[in-house]
Amino acid sequence: MGKENREVKSSVLVDLMYEDESAEENERSFYNALHEEQLPNNIEIKKLRVENVVYMNFKNDFSFKTGDQVLVLGEHQSTLNNNMPLRELMYIGRVLEQLIPIKDRYKKGQVHFPTPEFYTLYNGKDFMEKEKILKLSDAFETKSNDPMLELKVRVININPEAGHELLDRCPIIREYSEFIEIIRKYQKKKDVEPYKHAIEECIEKGILADYLKRKGSEVVNMLTAEYDYETDIEVQRGEAYDEG
């Protein structure tokens, strides 16, 4: 019992983008879907992970860099958090600590590092437009037209009905989105085993079929962990609302 609770679990999307054997291919597809200039096949993708950035032993972030060019920091959310720019500011600082040796930080010459990009993939049930930008400066006590510090997070709604172009350009994100829609269909029916039946239907339809065939039972565990995480978030928000 104790061991299971101490294990850090990932969301299904983070597993696809970071942990699974297909992760590098999926990261490359994700990068190419977001950029006009495609990533050359000879450019190495390096996965990054900041330790101890967890909540309830649950990971919902994925980060990687493409050679020495771009640093992609992504997070998956089913409940939109307007504090993402603040969290990403703290996160990028810890990532750069990994990438830049201490001695290099004190050199006279300028130290170069990959260009960071920040994304949140939203697939919650509450309405959100197709895409929005969250800015760190929106949280500043004193507003300025030209803040000395800024960080922007691009929030993309990956629900099928939102119709974001990312779903057409990135098959793995589209299939994940379809998978979640099928799960919700069974949940609405009050199915006693929605995850199991959704997995079976997706395999039959060719949606994440290879992945679900390989990791079906693990996926059920990940989905259960996601549900526990989301439930806890909702409970805390409800308590905060009640407290005024």
Order of alpha helices (4+ residues) and beta strands (2+ residues): alpha-beta-alpha-beta-beta-beta-beta-alpha-beta-beta-beta-alpha-alpha-alpha-alpha
